[in-house]
Amino acid sequence: MKSIVQVAALFTLLFIAPGGCRPETGDAYLDDADYADETNSQPDPEPSESSEILTRPLALRVHVGDTVILPCNVSNSENVVISWYKDGDVIYFGDYSYTAEPHRIKLEGNGSLVVNDFKQSDESDNYKCTITGTNQEISHSVRIYVPPATPTTAATHTGKLIVKPGEYTVVQRPNTNVTLSCFADWEPKPKLITWSFQGKRLTSDEFPQDGSNYTVRNVAMETIGLYQCLAGNKVGKINVLIKHAPRIDVEHKRIHAAVGTESEIKCTVHAYPMAEVVWIRNGMKITNGKNKSRIPISALEANYTLAISRTMEDDFGNYTCRATNKMGTANATVELTGTPAEAKFSGLDSAPDKVTPILKWIVNSHAPILEYELNYRQRGEDTWKTVIPKVTEAAAGTPYILEYPLEGVEQGSYETVLYARNQYGWSPRDSKIHEFWSDYYQSQDLPASGESVSGGETASHQFLVFSRLLILAASLHVYTTYL
């Protein structure tokens, strides 16, 4: 009987000794204060990378006609919507343009705002770039340079720049040369005259010392347009023209409109001689009930607008801008539709469980959205997986915001695209496919594929348990054999 008690005591000591059967780190039962330090020493899941404006504010002084680039460098810009404002008025919201001159004021892929052929009306101390939905913003100031009032520059206010061959010069044949001249009719003569083409400054080793002449060599379609000479604060203009068939640009190939409001369909026509422009729908020239306006930009181009004063559902469809001169004809088609616009991927977040990625979207739709279709796949796969997110209400005239938790995805690179449907149909099926990275394993604080599951402390603990089980087995053997 005494031997049995001794064996029982040995068995008890083996499993109540410190470290004997301690639960592993992360176990649900690990709430003992003795293990708090070990628990807190575990690395937290890596936070998702945030976006930040890296550019510093600029105060620029420019000349009339310059091309001005306003930078807005944003880290992880693919996850956010970048917006530009001038004096509080929106210019760009993401890729959507709200300027009346999108051909001149453009948004580059790196977030920079480019203003071509800078004008007096473009001056502002408040060109603001923001990350939508955050308080991050940066402001630039752009002012036109005015030389200090000296006797020399004061004389420029009464003189003129004389340009030759004239404000317009037509090159009869391609691949020939034309020399442009610019002279100041005041004294003393300016020491330097500079030239620009379509708002970009020109440099050449062939300039005379005062820069009064510039030769355009081998005139072609790429070199026709507006040339400007600048002396002091005076600007001279020469349009170099060549006869050519029309070319047509459209700002948007698809316009999303609301029933009951005014819609405008626009095209820009480049041609010389100036082209005759008509709008066509269903093979018929549009004449009655529509307002066609023409706004000349230069001798080479003009904006044409087809205005529909009160858009009805029957007005939805394809409209063709057709331009004709004696050199040829060109066509460009614009779709007017009531369907939702292309969904904009606005970022990635994580659910409270720190495991499930949440995809964030912005969708513009004039009519209520009835249905979503969210497709995703791991990069390299051919087959899409489809889920149907729930539609939430949005206030009239505001974008729809969708945040969808994508459950069960593993770590890796994914592709995704969202479609939305209202009463007029689905958003464009040629919508952009976006990429995102899921940190599924990392968020759970689990090792990536190929890494060891146990650290040095876990291996030591396993060895201790194995050793004590071996001692217990030996003790039982002695008991059963000799007692």
PAVEX-881254 format. One line per field, with one value per residue (C-alpha): x, y negated, z; residue in three letters; chain. Coordinates in nm, 4 decimals, always signed. Layout:
<pts>
east	c(X;...)
north	c(Y;...)
up	c(Z;...)
r	c(ALA;...)
c	c(A;...)
</pts>
This chain:
<pts>
east	c(+0.0000;+0.2867;+0.4391;+0.1152;+0.1000;+0.4598;+0.3909;+0.0797;+0.2809;+0.5480;+0.2824;+0.1332;+0.4715;+0.5490;+0.2465;+0.2246;+0.5897;+0.6471;+0.6304;+0.4912;+0.1711;+0.1616;-0.0782;+0.0924;+0.0895;-0.2398;-0.4475;-0.7904;-0.7138;-0.4045;-0.5211;-0.2770;-0.0792;+0.2382;+0.2150;+0.1240;+0.4725;+0.4956;+0.1569;+0.2429;+0.5730;+0.3992;+0.4174;+0.0931;-0.0436;+0.1170;-0.1185;-0.2287;-0.0212;-0.1889;-0.1746;+0.0060;+0.0664;+0.4437;+0.4585;+0.5373;+0.3445;+0.4770;+0.4583;+0.5149;+0.5675;+0.4990;+0.4543;+0.1385;+0.1335;+0.3513;+0.2668;+0.2336;+0.2635;+0.1264;+0.2511;+0.0582;+0.2625;+0.0601;+0.1944;-0.0230;-0.2336;-0.4048;-0.6071;-0.7499;-0.9383;-0.7372;-0.9280;-0.8198;-0.9863;-0.9248;-1.0505;-1.2894;-1.4356;-1.3761;-1.1610;-1.1157;-1.2766;-1.0686;-1.0729;-1.3886;-1.3304;-1.5359;-1.3417;-1.4850;-1.1533;-1.0469;-0.8393;-0.6233;-0.6423;-0.5587;-0.4934;-0.1851;-0.1651;+0.0739;-0.1825;-0.0264;-0.2505;-0.1272;-0.2461;-0.1503;-0.1334;-0.1582;-0.3945;-0.4628;-0.7847;-0.5833;-0.4068;-0.4825;-0.3236;-0.5356;-0.4849;-0.5678;-0.4986;-0.6769;-0.7127;-1.0903;-1.2315;-0.9287;-0.8004;-0.4870;-0.4445;-0.1822;-0.2168;-0.0100;+0.0016;+0.0476;+0.0871;+0.1856;+0.5293;+0.5286;+0.8731;+0.9672;+0.8907;+1.2168;+1.2702;+1.3336;+1.0293;+0.8091;+0.8677;+0.7307;+0.3835;+0.3601;+0.5314;+0.4146;+0.5561;+0.5421;+0.5135;+0.5874;+0.4666;+0.1551;-0.0831;-0.1733;+0.0588;-0.0471;+0.2169;+0.1195;+0.3077;+0.4145;+0.7853;+0.8802;+1.0356;+0.8833;+1.0652;+0.8765;+0.9935;+0.9184;+1.0379;+0.9893;+0.9006;+1.0230;+1.3612;+1.5816;+1.5289;+1.4794;+1.7945;+1.6060;+1.2986;+1.1776;+0.9491;+0.6903;+0.4792;+0.1355;+0.2363;+0.5738;+0.8928;+1.1218;+1.5020;+1.7263;+2.0911;+1.9679;+1.8137;+1.9804;+2.1277;+1.8076;+1.5831;+1.3906;+1.3518;+1.2488;+1.2434;+0.9935;+1.1575;+0.9807;+0.6346;+0.4031;+0.0847;+0.2861;+0.4385;+0.1364;-0.0449;+0.0130;+0.3631;+0.4201;+0.7107;+0.7615;+0.9557;+0.9178;+0.5470;+0.4363;+0.3261;+0.3119;+0.1148;+0.1586;-0.0607;+0.1186;-0.1409;-0.1404;-0.4393;-0.5564;-0.8643;-1.0558;-0.9561;-1.2051;-1.1451;-1.4154;-1.3670;-1.5946;-1.7049;-1.9882;-2.1981;-2.4198;-2.7215;-3.0330;-3.3845;-3.5387;-3.2098;-3.0039;-2.7391;-2.4454;-2.2555;-1.9266;-1.6607;-1.3475;-1.2698;-0.9205;-0.9243;-0.8000;-0.9868;-1.2496;-1.4846;-1.8616;-1.9915;-2.3245;-2.4659;-2.6230;-2.8382;-2.9831;-2.8515;-3.0453;-2.9052;-3.0262;-3.1972;-3.5185;-3.5417;-3.1648;-2.9178;-2.5835;-2.3160;-1.9625;-1.6853;-1.3637;-1.0436;-0.8009;-0.7769;-0.7223;-0.9823;-1.3249;-1.5525;-1.8975;-2.1759;-2.5084;-2.7384;-3.0518;-3.2543;-3.4655;-3.3319;-3.5878;-3.5370;-3.5914;-3.2867;-3.0507;-2.8394;-2.5366;-2.4628;-2.2090;-2.0119;-1.9295;-1.6818;-1.6192;-1.3967;-1.2597;-0.9696;-1.1885;-1.4379;-1.4063;-1.6556;-1.6608;-1.9403;-2.0547;-2.3049;-2.5649;-2.6946;-2.8795;-2.6892;-2.4525;-2.1015;-1.8001;-1.7431;-1.4371;-1.2246;-1.1551;-0.9444;-0.9032;-0.9720;-0.9848;-1.2791;-1.2757;-1.1510;-0.8354;-0.8693;-1.1359;-1.0450;-1.3136;-1.3302;-1.4450;-1.6167;-1.7750;-2.0476;-2.2200;-2.5748;-2.8537;-3.1193;-3.1391;-2.9053;-3.0982;-2.8225;-2.4482;-2.2275;-1.8801;-1.6285;-1.2877;-1.0163;-0.6630;-0.4156;-0.3287;-0.6606;-0.8995;-1.2289;-1.4029;-1.5815;-1.9035;-2.0839;-2.3937;-2.3480;-2.6520;-2.7620;-2.7842;-2.9733;-2.7989;-2.9214;-3.0306;-2.7414;-2.4711;-2.2434;-2.3251;-2.0686;-2.0177;-1.8001;-1.7998;-1.6167;-1.4628;-1.4585;-1.2464;-0.9731;-0.6169;-0.3049;-0.2109;-0.2661;-0.6218;-0.8129;-1.1611;-1.4272;-1.7679;-2.0769;-2.3943;-2.7431;-3.0225;-3.3494;-3.1633;-2.9115;-2.5667;-2.2572;-1.9965;-1.8858;-1.5459;-1.4874;-1.1333;-1.0086;-0.8451;-0.5826;-0.5524;-0.3419;-0.4972;-0.2988;-0.5176;-0.2433;-0.0490;-0.3580;-0.4100;-0.0476;+0.0142;+0.3345;+0.3463;+0.3848;+0.7231;+0.7977;+0.8404;+0.5286;+0.7159;+0.9695;+1.2617;+1.0533;+0.7820;+1.0389;+1.1925;+0.8515;+0.7762;+1.1092;+1.0317;+0.6919;+0.8434;+1.1191;+0.8728;+0.6479;+0.9545;+1.0299;+0.6686;+0.6811;+1.0029;+0.8488;+0.5436;+0.7716;+0.9621;+0.6379;+0.4837;+0.8062;+0.9531;+0.6668)
north	c(+0.0000;-0.2350;-0.1762;-0.2686;-0.5974;-0.6750;-0.6185;-0.8376;-1.1153;-1.0872;-1.1069;-1.4216;-1.5966;-1.5361;-1.7353;-2.0129;-2.1117;-2.4517;-2.4179;-2.0636;-2.1124;-2.4813;-2.5713;-2.7133;-3.0853;-3.1949;-2.9256;-3.0402;-2.9415;-3.1584;-3.4234;-3.3616;-3.6734;-3.4618;-3.4303;-3.7907;-3.8895;-3.5998;-3.6867;-4.0553;-3.9732;-3.8237;-4.0563;-4.2341;-4.1847;-4.4307;-4.7239;-4.7894;-5.0600;-5.4013;-5.6720;-6.0024;-6.3165;-6.3407;-6.6657;-7.0004;-7.3228;-7.5305;-7.9018;-7.9349;-8.2372;-8.1578;-8.3313;-8.3464;-8.0471;-7.8252;-7.4647;-7.4438;-7.1125;-7.1013;-6.7827;-6.5722;-6.2625;-6.0202;-5.6984;-5.3914;-5.6095;-5.3060;-5.2699;-5.6239;-5.8853;-6.2021;-6.5261;-6.8714;-7.2058;-7.5661;-7.8326;-7.5778;-7.4619;-7.0995;-7.0426;-6.6647;-6.4052;-6.0972;-6.0423;-6.2519;-6.5987;-6.8982;-7.1652;-7.3378;-7.2872;-6.9231;-6.9419;-7.2095;-7.1238;-6.7569;-6.5061;-6.2883;-5.9272;-6.0241;-6.2645;-6.5827;-6.8562;-6.9971;-7.3376;-7.4018;-7.7486;-7.9173;-8.2187;-8.5153;-8.3468;-8.0413;-8.2420;-8.1259;-8.0975;-7.7933;-7.4958;-7.2234;-6.8472;-6.6243;-6.2590;-6.2168;-6.1047;-6.2240;-6.5564;-6.5319;-6.8149;-7.0371;-7.3807;-7.5389;-7.9038;-7.9969;-8.3594;-8.5173;-8.6758;-9.0543;-9.2120;-9.4934;-9.8416;-9.9716;-10.2231;-9.9321;-9.7260;-10.0339;-10.0966;-9.7518;-9.8614;-10.1026;-9.8904;-9.5931;-9.2630;-9.2349;-8.8785;-8.7563;-8.6019;-8.6964;-8.5657;-8.2803;-8.1137;-7.8216;-7.5726;-7.4508;-7.1207;-6.8915;-6.8418;-7.1989;-7.4629;-7.7870;-8.0629;-8.2620;-8.6100;-8.8264;-9.1883;-9.4459;-9.7992;-9.9695;-10.0877;-9.9624;-9.6269;-9.3261;-9.1232;-8.7941;-8.6630;-8.3129;-8.0814;-7.8232;-7.5700;-7.4706;-7.6088;-7.4295;-7.6319;-7.5678;-7.5577;-7.5544;-7.6138;-7.7902;-8.0888;-8.4257;-8.5802;-8.7754;-8.4785;-8.6821;-8.3959;-8.0341;-7.7856;-7.5008;-7.2269;-6.9518;-7.0760;-6.7839;-6.7208;-6.7035;-7.0494;-7.2547;-7.4692;-7.7788;-7.9270;-8.2145;-8.4541;-8.6262;-8.9478;-9.1181;-9.0975;-9.0970;-8.7876;-8.7430;-8.4591;-8.2762;-7.9828;-7.7452;-7.5624;-7.2855;-7.1546;-6.8225;-6.6074;-6.6351;-6.4566;-6.4259;-6.3959;-6.3210;-6.3829;-6.0925;-5.8067;-5.7369;-5.9994;-5.8988;-6.1279;-6.1734;-6.1769;-6.5252;-6.7170;-6.8847;-6.6725;-6.7876;-6.5736;-6.7232;-6.6640;-6.8597;-6.8794;-6.9480;-7.0458;-7.2954;-7.4267;-7.4385;-7.1413;-7.1274;-6.9315;-6.7514;-6.5203;-6.1910;-5.9395;-5.6193;-5.7234;-6.0520;-6.4059;-6.5795;-6.9110;-6.9738;-7.0168;-7.0127;-7.2954;-7.2691;-7.5181;-7.5787;-7.7354;-7.8043;-7.7222;-7.8164;-7.8228;-7.4476;-7.3253;-7.3952;-7.2427;-7.1296;-7.0680;-6.8935;-7.0095;-6.8168;-7.0570;-6.7902;-6.4374;-6.1591;-5.7858;-5.7835;-6.0095;-5.7403;-5.5882;-5.6506;-5.9928;-6.0436;-6.3620;-6.3814;-6.6389;-6.7022;-6.9350;-6.9084;-6.6976;-6.4210;-6.3068;-6.1772;-6.0291;-5.9818;-5.8191;-5.9031;-5.6959;-5.8769;-5.6400;-5.6320;-5.3320;-5.3616;-5.4885;-5.2604;-5.1582;-5.3215;-5.1067;-5.3413;-5.1281;-4.8262;-4.7890;-4.5032;-4.3724;-4.3741;-4.0147;-4.1450;-3.8573;-3.9517;-4.2182;-4.4796;-4.6070;-4.9696;-5.1127;-5.4357;-5.4195;-5.7184;-5.6568;-5.9082;-5.6382;-5.4079;-5.1078;-4.7812;-4.5209;-4.4679;-4.1978;-4.1669;-3.9456;-3.8476;-3.5931;-3.5198;-3.6660;-3.4165;-3.2309;-3.2262;-3.1792;-3.4590;-3.4021;-3.6041;-3.7401;-3.9615;-4.2399;-4.3963;-4.7345;-5.0185;-5.3411;-5.6650;-6.0236;-6.1775;-6.3087;-6.1451;-5.8541;-5.5053;-5.3729;-4.9954;-4.8249;-4.4482;-4.1997;-3.9279;-3.6238;-3.3128;-3.4494;-3.3377;-3.5479;-3.6604;-3.9012;-3.9319;-4.0995;-4.2406;-4.4315;-4.5579;-4.6064;-4.7918;-4.7844;-5.0388;-5.0477;-5.1373;-4.8531;-4.7567;-4.9731;-4.9245;-4.5657;-4.6948;-4.8440;-4.8562;-4.5533;-4.6497;-4.4649;-4.4215;-4.2170;-4.0023;-3.9510;-3.6627;-3.4531;-3.7525;-3.9019;-3.5830;-3.6042;-3.2676;-3.1873;-3.2020;-2.8886;-2.7191;-2.8771;-2.6772;-2.6456;-2.6238;-2.8653;-2.7690;-2.8006;-2.5683;-2.3073;-2.3227;-2.2799;-1.9746;-1.8176;-1.8744;-1.7061;-1.4124;-1.3681;-1.3596;-1.1117;-0.8900;-0.9082;-0.8210;-0.5186;-0.3995;-0.4407;-0.2361;+0.0319;+0.0531;+0.0687;+0.3488;+0.5499;+0.5326;+0.4454)
up	c(+0.0000;+0.0836;-0.2627;-0.4342;-0.2439;-0.3385;-0.7084;-0.6926;-0.5300;-0.8011;-1.0713;-0.9135;-0.8846;-1.2500;-1.3666;-1.1088;-1.1336;-1.3021;-1.6788;-1.6613;-1.8615;-1.9408;-2.2262;-2.5369;-2.6082;-2.7660;-2.5938;-2.4787;-2.1220;-2.0972;-1.8504;-1.5611;-1.4644;-1.4599;-1.8387;-1.9132;-2.0212;-2.2647;-2.4148;-2.4550;-2.6198;-2.9214;-3.2260;-3.3151;-3.6630;-3.9029;-3.9666;-4.3214;-4.4893;-4.4776;-4.7413;-4.6878;-4.8931;-4.9417;-5.1434;-4.9798;-5.0573;-5.3471;-5.4278;-5.8035;-6.0268;-6.3918;-6.7265;-6.9324;-7.1666;-6.9458;-6.8655;-6.4869;-6.3011;-5.9441;-5.7743;-5.5226;-5.4473;-5.2288;-5.0810;-5.1495;-5.3794;-5.5303;-5.2086;-5.1919;-5.3923;-5.4657;-5.5264;-5.6491;-5.5698;-5.6815;-5.4429;-5.2919;-5.6245;-5.7208;-6.0309;-6.0112;-5.7840;-5.8476;-6.2240;-6.2692;-6.4191;-6.3072;-6.4999;-6.8055;-6.9889;-6.9398;-7.2606;-7.0935;-6.7227;-6.6798;-6.4008;-6.4438;-6.3267;-6.0448;-5.8939;-6.0356;-6.1771;-6.5103;-6.6342;-6.9976;-7.1555;-6.8133;-6.8123;-6.5865;-6.4702;-6.3544;-6.0827;-5.7279;-5.3847;-5.3106;-5.5423;-5.2927;-5.3217;-5.0678;-4.9805;-4.9773;-4.6449;-4.4431;-4.3139;-4.5266;-4.7767;-4.9369;-5.0997;-5.3779;-5.4837;-5.8518;-5.9618;-6.2930;-6.2823;-6.3111;-6.3630;-6.1239;-6.2510;-6.4010;-6.6836;-6.9226;-6.8337;-6.8039;-7.1744;-7.2579;-7.1484;-7.4401;-7.7063;-7.9103;-8.0291;-8.4071;-8.5383;-8.8917;-9.1243;-8.9241;-8.6606;-8.8983;-9.1488;-9.3683;-9.4812;-9.8255;-9.8176;-9.5326;-9.4506;-9.5423;-9.3134;-9.1877;-8.9983;-8.7361;-8.6344;-8.3338;-8.2928;-8.0177;-8.1321;-7.8148;-7.6918;-7.5492;-7.7199;-7.4901;-7.4379;-7.4593;-7.6409;-7.5577;-7.7593;-7.6621;-7.8534;-7.7206;-7.3807;-7.3564;-7.3695;-7.6667;-7.6630;-7.9687;-8.0582;-8.3734;-8.1912;-8.2597;-7.9464;-7.8817;-7.9732;-8.2303;-8.4836;-8.4613;-8.7498;-8.7522;-8.9572;-9.1507;-9.0594;-8.9772;-8.7795;-8.4566;-8.5060;-8.6157;-8.3633;-8.1510;-8.1209;-7.8787;-7.8288;-7.4939;-7.4296;-7.0925;-7.0195;-7.3838;-7.5764;-7.9543;-8.1152;-8.4471;-8.5509;-8.7873;-8.9972;-9.2543;-9.4452;-9.3045;-9.2584;-8.9286;-8.6098;-8.3239;-7.9479;-7.6913;-7.3206;-7.2200;-7.4435;-7.1999;-7.0182;-6.7255;-6.7064;-6.4938;-6.6353;-6.6203;-6.6182;-6.8906;-7.0629;-7.2724;-7.5215;-7.6366;-7.8982;-7.9934;-8.3659;-8.5011;-8.8693;-9.1254;-9.3097;-9.0340;-9.0581;-9.0780;-8.7786;-8.7384;-8.4700;-8.5776;-8.3893;-8.5348;-8.8759;-8.8721;-8.8455;-8.5278;-8.5973;-8.4016;-8.0261;-7.9784;-7.9328;-8.1119;-8.0036;-8.1254;-7.9187;-8.1121;-7.9238;-8.1968;-8.5751;-8.5593;-8.3134;-8.1690;-7.9084;-8.0221;-7.7711;-7.8225;-7.5413;-7.4418;-7.2261;-7.0544;-7.0812;-7.1156;-7.1133;-7.4908;-7.5274;-7.4015;-7.6772;-7.9019;-8.0535;-8.3332;-8.3863;-8.7599;-8.8938;-9.2648;-9.4673;-9.8199;-9.6903;-9.5429;-9.2748;-8.9173;-8.6676;-8.2912;-8.0892;-7.7347;-7.5354;-7.3231;-7.0546;-6.7257;-6.5906;-6.2916;-6.3566;-6.3278;-5.9649;-5.8078;-5.5740;-5.2803;-5.0484;-4.8231;-4.4517;-4.2023;-4.0010;-3.6166;-3.6251;-3.7995;-4.0421;-4.2957;-4.5549;-4.6239;-4.9842;-5.0121;-5.3222;-5.4459;-5.7129;-5.8745;-5.9944;-6.0585;-6.0191;-5.7127;-5.7273;-5.7248;-5.7266;-5.6908;-5.8347;-5.6820;-5.8620;-5.7265;-5.7933;-5.6833;-5.9264;-6.2006;-6.1811;-6.4774;-6.2925;-6.1028;-5.7728;-5.7443;-5.4376;-5.4196;-5.1609;-4.9968;-5.1359;-4.8849;-4.9409;-5.0355;-5.0175;-5.3466;-5.5521;-5.3381;-5.4291;-5.3075;-5.0584;-5.0421;-4.7808;-4.8228;-4.5920;-4.8092;-4.5836;-4.6218;-4.8491;-4.7913;-4.8021;-5.1518;-5.4388;-5.5681;-5.8520;-5.8091;-6.0036;-5.8942;-6.1111;-6.0093;-6.1647;-6.1574;-6.3530;-6.6745;-6.6627;-6.5405;-6.5009;-6.7788;-6.8270;-6.9401;-6.5934;-6.4608;-6.2668;-5.9375;-5.7348;-5.3583;-5.1153;-4.8437;-4.5191;-4.3986;-4.2339;-4.1119;-3.9498;-3.7502;-3.6355;-3.8010;-3.9900;-4.3659;-4.5736;-4.5250;-4.1837;-3.8631;-3.6510;-3.3168;-3.1722;-2.9468;-2.6302;-2.7664;-2.8666;-2.5167;-2.3574;-2.5743;-2.4751;-2.1035;-2.1300;-2.3193;-2.0548;-1.7665;-1.9427;-1.9887;-1.6139;-1.5362;-1.7654;-1.5979;-1.2514;-1.3465;-1.4867;-1.1569;-0.9632;-1.1655;-1.1838;-0.8312;-0.5943)
r	c(MET;LYS;SER;ILE;VAL;GLN;VAL;ALA;ALA;LEU;PHE;THR;LEU;LEU;PHE;ILE;ALA;PRO;GLY;GLY;CYS;ARG;PRO;GLU;THR;GLY;ASP;ALA;TYR;LEU;ASP;ASP;ALA;ASP;TYR;ALA;ASP;GLU;THR;ASN;SER;GLN;PRO;ASP;PRO;GLU;PRO;SER;GLU;SER;SER;GLU;ILE;LEU;THR;ARG;PRO;LEU;ALA;LEU;ARG;VAL;HIS;VAL;GLY;ASP;THR;VAL;ILE;LEU;PRO;CYS;ASN;VAL;SER;ASN;SER;GLU;ASN;VAL;VAL;ILE;SER;TRP;TYR;LYS;ASP;GLY;ASP;VAL;ILE;TYR;PHE;GLY;ASP;TYR;SER;TYR;THR;ALA;GLU;PRO;HIS;ARG;ILE;LYS;LEU;GLU;GLY;ASN;GLY;SER;LEU;VAL;VAL;ASN;ASP;PHE;LYS;GLN;SER;ASP;GLU;SER;ASP;ASN;TYR;LYS;CYS;THR;ILE;THR;GLY;THR;ASN;GLN;GLU;ILE;SER;HIS;SER;VAL;ARG;ILE;TYR;VAL;PRO;PRO;ALA;THR;PRO;THR;THR;ALA;ALA;THR;HIS;THR;GLY;LYS;LEU;ILE;VAL;LYS;PRO;GLY;GLU;TYR;THR;VAL;VAL;GLN;ARG;PRO;ASN;THR;ASN;VAL;THR;LEU;SER;CYS;PHE;ALA;ASP;TRP;GLU;PRO;LYS;PRO;LYS;LEU;ILE;THR;TRP;SER;PHE;GLN;GLY;LYS;ARG;LEU;THR;SER;ASP;GLU;PHE;PRO;GLN;ASP;GLY;SER;ASN;TYR;THR;VAL;ARG;ASN;VAL;ALA;MET;GLU;THR;ILE;GLY;LEU;TYR;GLN;CYS;LEU;ALA;GLY;ASN;LYS;VAL;GLY;LYS;ILE;ASN;VAL;LEU;ILE;LYS;HIS;ALA;PRO;ARG;ILE;ASP;VAL;GLU;HIS;LYS;ARG;ILE;HIS;ALA;ALA;VAL;GLY;THR;GLU;SER;GLU;ILE;LYS;CYS;THR;VAL;HIS;ALA;TYR;PRO;MET;ALA;GLU;VAL;VAL;TRP;ILE;ARG;ASN;GLY;MET;LYS;ILE;THR;ASN;GLY;LYS;ASN;LYS;SER;ARG;ILE;PRO;ILE;SER;ALA;LEU;GLU;ALA;ASN;TYR;THR;LEU;ALA;ILE;SER;ARG;THR;MET;GLU;ASP;ASP;PHE;GLY;ASN;TYR;THR;CYS;ARG;ALA;THR;ASN;LYS;MET;GLY;THR;ALA;ASN;ALA;THR;VAL;GLU;LEU;THR;GLY;THR;PRO;ALA;GLU;ALA;LYS;PHE;SER;GLY;LEU;ASP;SER;ALA;PRO;ASP;LYS;VAL;THR;PRO;ILE;LEU;LYS;TRP;ILE;VAL;ASN;SER;HIS;ALA;PRO;ILE;LEU;GLU;TYR;GLU;LEU;ASN;TYR;ARG;GLN;ARG;GLY;GLU;ASP;THR;TRP;LYS;THR;VAL;ILE;PRO;LYS;VAL;THR;GLU;ALA;ALA;ALA;GLY;THR;PRO;TYR;ILE;LEU;GLU;TYR;PRO;LEU;GLU;GLY;VAL;GLU;GLN;GLY;SER;TYR;GLU;THR;VAL;LEU;TYR;ALA;ARG;ASN;GLN;TYR;GLY;TRP;SER;PRO;ARG;ASP;SER;LYS;ILE;HIS;GLU;PHE;TRP;SER;ASP;TYR;TYR;GLN;SER;GLN;ASP;LEU;PRO;ALA;SER;GLY;GLU;SER;VAL;SER;GLY;GLY;GLU;THR;ALA;SER;HIS;GLN;PHE;LEU;VAL;PHE;SER;ARG;LEU;LEU;ILE;LEU;ALA;ALA;SER;LEU;HIS;VAL;TYR;THR;THR;TYR;LEU)
c	c(A;A;A;A;A;A;A;A;A;A;A;A;A;A;A;A;A;A;A;A;A;A;A;A;A;A;A;A;A;A;A;A;A;A;A;A;A;A;A;A;A;A;A;A;A;A;A;A;A;A;A;A;A;A;A;A;A;A;A;A;A;A;A;A;A;A;A;A;A;A;A;A;A;A;A;A;A;A;A;A;A;A;A;A;A;A;A;A;A;A;A;A;A;A;A;A;A;A;A;A;A;A;A;A;A;A;A;A;A;A;A;A;A;A;A;A;A;A;A;A;A;A;A;A;A;A;A;A;A;A;A;A;A;A;A;A;A;A;A;A;A;A;A;A;A;A;A;A;A;A;A;A;A;A;A;A;A;A;A;A;A;A;A;A;A;A;A;A;A;A;A;A;A;A;A;A;A;A;A;A;A;A;A;A;A;A;A;A;A;A;A;A;A;A;A;A;A;A;A;A;A;A;A;A;A;A;A;A;A;A;A;A;A;A;A;A;A;A;A;A;A;A;A;A;A;A;A;A;A;A;A;A;A;A;A;A;A;A;A;A;A;A;A;A;A;A;A;A;A;A;A;A;A;A;A;A;A;A;A;A;A;A;A;A;A;A;A;A;A;A;A;A;A;A;A;A;A;A;A;A;A;A;A;A;A;A;A;A;A;A;A;A;A;A;A;A;A;A;A;A;A;A;A;A;A;A;A;A;A;A;A;A;A;A;A;A;A;A;A;A;A;A;A;A;A;A;A;A;A;A;A;A;A;A;A;A;A;A;A;A;A;A;A;A;A;A;A;A;A;A;A;A;A;A;A;A;A;A;A;A;A;A;A;A;A;A;A;A;A;A;A;A;A;A;A;A;A;A;A;A;A;A;A;A;A;A;A;A;A;A;A;A;A;A;A;A;A;A;A;A;A;A;A;A;A;A;A;A;A;A;A;A;A;A;A;A;A;A;A;A;A;A;A;A;A;A;A;A;A;A;A;A;A;A;A;A;A;A;A;A;A;A;A;A;A;A;A;A;A;A;A;A;A;A;A;A;A;A;A;A;A;A;A;A;A;A;A;A;A;A;A;A;A;A;A;A;A;A;A;A;A;A;A)
</pts>
